[in-house]
Amino acid sequence: MRRLLLALPFALLPLAVAHAHDEHDHEHGSLGAHEHGVGRLNAVLDGQALELELDSPAMNLVGFEHQATTPADKAKVAAARKQLENPEALFNLPKAAGCVVSSQELNSPLFGDKPEADHDDDDDDAKDGAHEHHHDHSEIHAHYQFTCATPTALSNLDLTQVFKTFPATQKIQVQLIGPSGQQGVEATATAATLKF
């Protein structure tokens, strides 16, 4: 399955070229710009394996991007993490598909994770404040792998619950690879169902 995500950047090369002007988006190799209200999702269905990778500005999921210091902020981070830890409900996978989580990983500086190594440390002298700017934009990264007993029951991916759970998310830029090929689509709360 790892080979699919490794191949994904090559399959998405046209999208990467379109966003090449964004020099601050180094986190997790994501292809879109950090834009409040906009998340990114890579979805790959290959045989019985379903892999979902969600990247979102923390603002969309918890309402802020700074480290949680107040009890209220800490509660918001804990609540968002708990919701992200239940991907079966969040992505509303059809029960008939028999999908079970085989692995999941959540990363964010807000969860106490260390930020990934800064790729722009060498460029700090090129632009004053670039380092601080990079950390002002906290992202939340969720990576899920499912094994589905009946993958043919996965005819679509319903993101309705993602929009309901995280209402500050206005749209999700989706790269979907499945039995019918590859497609890039933009999901919104009113158009949240995508066909595989």
NORCOR-V725140 format. One record per residue. N is the residue number from 1. SS is DSSP state (A for helix, B for strand, O for the rest). PHI is phi as a letter, one per 30 degrees, with the letter a starting at -180 (none if undefined). NEAR is the number of other ideal C-beta (glycine too) atoms within 10 Angstrom. Layout:
n,ss,phi,near
N,SS,PHI,NEAR
N,SS,PHI,NEAR
This chain:
n,ss,phi,near
1,O,none,15
2,A,e,8
3,A,d,8
4,A,d,15
5,A,d,16
6,A,d,9
7,A,d,12
8,A,e,19
9,A,e,15
10,A,d,8
11,A,d,15
12,O,c,18
13,A,e,11
14,A,e,8
15,A,d,16
16,A,d,14
17,A,d,10
18,A,d,12
19,O,c,14
20,O,d,10
21,O,d,7
22,O,d,14
23,O,d,12
24,O,c,15
25,O,c,20
26,O,c,14
27,A,d,20
28,A,h,14
29,A,i,13
30,O,d,21
31,O,c,23
32,O,c,18
33,O,d,15
34,O,d,22
35,O,b,17
36,O,e,14
37,O,j,13
38,B,b,18
39,B,c,27
40,B,b,25
41,B,b,22
42,B,c,23
43,B,b,22
44,B,b,22
45,B,c,22
46,B,b,14
47,O,i,10
48,O,d,16
49,B,c,16
50,B,c,27
51,B,b,21
52,B,b,21
53,B,b,21
54,B,c,25
55,B,b,25
56,B,b,29
57,B,e,22
58,A,e,24
59,A,e,19
60,A,d,24
61,A,c,29
62,A,b,25
63,O,j,15
64,O,a,14
65,O,b,21
66,O,d,13
67,O,d,13
68,O,d,18
69,O,c,8
70,O,d,8
71,A,e,8
72,A,d,9
73,A,d,16
74,A,d,13
75,A,d,12
76,A,d,18
77,A,d,21
78,A,d,13
79,A,d,13
80,A,d,23
81,A,d,17
82,A,d,9
83,A,d,16
84,A,d,23
85,O,d,14
86,O,b,13
87,A,d,23
88,A,d,13
89,A,d,11
90,A,d,20
91,O,c,21
92,O,h,18
93,O,d,22
94,O,d,15
95,A,e,10
96,A,d,13
97,A,d,19
98,O,i,16
99,B,d,24
100,B,b,11
101,B,d,15
102,B,c,15
103,B,a,11
104,B,a,15
105,B,b,10
106,B,c,17
107,B,b,18
108,O,a,23
109,A,e,18
110,A,d,23
111,A,d,17
112,O,i,9
113,O,d,12
114,O,d,7
115,O,d,13
116,O,d,14
117,O,e,7
118,O,d,15
119,O,d,12
120,O,c,15
121,A,e,10
122,A,d,8
123,A,c,12
124,O,e,14
125,O,d,7
126,O,d,9
127,O,b,12
128,O,d,9
129,O,i,9
130,A,d,16
131,A,d,13
132,A,d,9
133,A,e,12
134,A,e,19
135,A,d,13
136,A,d,11
137,O,c,17
138,O,d,22
139,B,c,25
140,B,c,27
141,B,c,20
142,B,b,22
143,B,b,18
144,B,b,23
145,B,b,19
146,B,c,24
147,B,c,16
148,B,c,21
149,O,d,11
150,O,b,13
151,A,d,21
152,A,d,10
153,A,d,14
154,O,c,22
155,O,d,15
156,B,b,14
157,B,b,24
158,B,c,14
159,O,c,25
160,A,e,15
161,A,d,15
162,A,d,25
163,A,d,19
164,A,d,13
165,A,d,16
166,O,b,20
167,O,d,10
168,O,d,15
169,O,d,24
170,O,c,14
171,B,a,18
172,B,b,26
173,B,d,21
174,B,c,20
175,B,c,21
176,B,c,21
177,B,b,21
178,B,b,20
179,O,e,12
180,O,c,11
181,B,j,8
182,B,c,12
183,B,b,14
184,B,c,13
185,B,b,14
186,B,c,11
187,B,c,23
188,B,b,12
189,O,e,15
190,O,c,7
191,B,b,12
192,O,c,19
193,B,c,12
194,B,c,19
195,B,c,11
196,O,d,19
